């Protein structure tokens, strides 16, 4: 997770646009963004860490994740860490489906800033 020191170092380079620095400051200062239940996360989720099963080899939409490998960097952290990696791997039109499946699998509702983090 980024912190205020990262924000300051980015600003000091002179390479980060002012609009982006302002966005970082607003997000870091708004404690509501950082109220989440720490969760076990993979830590470096990538496509080759996902074991997939397809009902039909000719229909990629029939796939489902049946396993995850390479847990060496597992930790208790912000669930947005793994979710961001997963969303980056899936087509944009699947984002809502992924978020709905994530929410349905949780015992408590996900925090409202999860997708934005």
Secondary structure, DSSP 8 states (H G I E B T S, - for coil): ---HHHHHHHHHHT-S-HHHHHHHHHHHH-GGGG----EEE-SS--GGGEEEEES-TT-GGGEEEEEE---TT-EEE-THHHHHHHHHHS-GGGHHHHHHHHHHHSSS---TTTTT-
